[in-house]
């Protein structure tokens, strides 16, 4: 093994031990990692300089000098996360995933990625000053987009049909944000991050097979297979909106600019449109309803058990069941996790129907659950992905470091706002 590879492997061992134990001495680290005291001293010296390890206290003497106990320090480094949409979420956390700051931004105020990047740099600078932090402590910026992103080309092939984000399509997002942020910038499909986050939070198995099915303003799946993200050759794995469920009319070849056929039937926007047309009395014409108001009306009417609603909903849920069955039949996962606004509205009936359909239709049914973190799922999993990126750069591999630490430190809901 090359010297650099051995060094990274030993650093991974040492950090892994410190993540899983509150306090350890250098001698204990050497014993548990099966490395020499000199190796431990060198790695700890680097980690002290990086600011991710501190000399915490003195241990119990066994006849000589009292050993100095070391601990991992999550608060000396920061990661930022960004999830663009009709409303853009921006947040900052420490390395434990503790949410320190969150801001919801009206995307239409900053329609281009360049304008948004400049604004985010400004508010982040204010956050750093207010909390006595520095730019050097920011180690990663994660951007979870609702679309298809090719990391090799740094190119967004397709964004979700969100009018505020049309300017993003075809742009080099990593390059644009790197002009304003000096830390490494990581861009990915947000459902990929959500699959990753659920893989960490929902299973103790480091090689878990998990599928995350997102039913919201768009539809998509994140694939976390054998403990690793699977993206496909152009970053388009999991684009379930293009699945064929039933007869298809002959049309021109599909275009990146078209709404995927299945997505046009079961996305939140499509569902709201159907209910507006078929149940107009539920949506007062005298007032223009916001999307959030319409979602609340839809949810309340659904809970009342309205027979007309149930009839309309039946065909929509059947398509969602079909997607779930096809994913499970092909991938045979341990876990199927359901998320997104549509799941949130219809969670009780949707989860039950999918479980029943899987029991009838596939050989081996996975455990089926809804998302762990609820409404904060998208931004928190984006932050997790950014934390993982930092650990990977520290160790060159990162076999479970992120998982060990985030399981130990649960994300807090206490946040600071401007």
SULLIN-V482938 format. One record per residue. PSI is psi in whole degrees, 0 to 359 (none if undefined). Layout:
[[PSI] [PSI]]
//
This chain:
[[137] [153] [317] [318] [319] [320] [316] [321] [316] [323] [320] [317] [312] [314] [321] [319] [318] [330] [329] [351] [136] [316] [132] [146] [168] [321] [319] [321] [316] [318] [312] [326] [353] [47] [168] [155] [327] [320] [315] [315] [319] [315] [317] [322] [317] [318] [325] [319] [322] [335] [15] [355] [145] [156] [106] [308] [180] [141] [189] [131] [143] [37] [341] [215] [148] [132] [148] [127] [137] [150] [155] [142] [105] [340] [349] [350] [148] [148] [152] [150] [145] [127] [100] [147] [200] [320] [127] [130] [133] [134] [161] [139] [168] [188] [353] [359] [11] [122] [119] [335] [139] [138] [131] [128] [133] [108] [326] [342] [336] [73] [335] [152] [323] [316] [319] [319] [317] [316] [317] [323] [320] [310] [330] [322] [319] [320] [315] [316] [314] [329] [14] [43] [169] [161] [331] [342] [346] [114] [350] [142] [118] [133] [110] [107] [151] [69] [191] [121] [133] [107] [334] [319] [353] [55] [130] [109] [322] [134] [157] [160] [70] [114] [327] [347] [12] [328] [347] [330] [132] [5] [161] [89] [316] [318] [317] [312] [334] [340] [331] [332] [124] [342] [162] [138] [129] [125] [140] [162] [132] [330] [335] [314] [323] [323] [318] [311] [318] [326] [323] [314] [337] [351] [144] [348] [119] [344] [31] [147] [114] [138] [127] [122] [116] [120] [101] [227] [335] [175] [145] [167] [140] [133] [118] [92] [129] [38] [14] [148] [136] [122] [339] [176] [329] [19] [17] [12] [139] [5] [74] [349] [342] [2] [149] [115] [87] [181] [146] [132] [144] [124] [180] [161] [145] [144] [151] [336] [353] [150] [130] [138] [312] [326] [326] [348] [332] [8] [163] [317] [319] [320] [315] [320] [316] [315] [327] [318] [319] [340] [60] [332] [341] [341] [97] [132] [340] [334] [139] [118] [140] [164] [320] [321] [318] [321] [318] [318] [315] [315] [315] [318] [322] [317] [335] [345] [32] [126] [323] [318] [315] [323] [318] [319] [332] [311] [327] [314] [325] [323] [320] [320] [319] [318] [313] [315] [315] [317] [315] [320] [322] [320] [342] [57] [163] [326] [138] [117] [130] [133] [180] [166] [323] [317] [318] [318] [316] [28] [319] [306] [325] [312] [317] [316] [320] [319] [313] [319] [320] [320] [330] [333] [342] [160] [318] [110] [134] [171] [136] [129] [165] [171] [150] [322] [4] [227] [338] [6] [312] [311] [324] [318] [330] [319] [319] [317] [321] [322] [315] [322] [319] [314] [323] [320] [329] [323] [349] [354] [300] [66] [84] [8] [313] [316] [313] [317] [317] [332] [330] [322] [102] [138] [139] [149] [357] [119] [159] [139] [159] [none]]
//
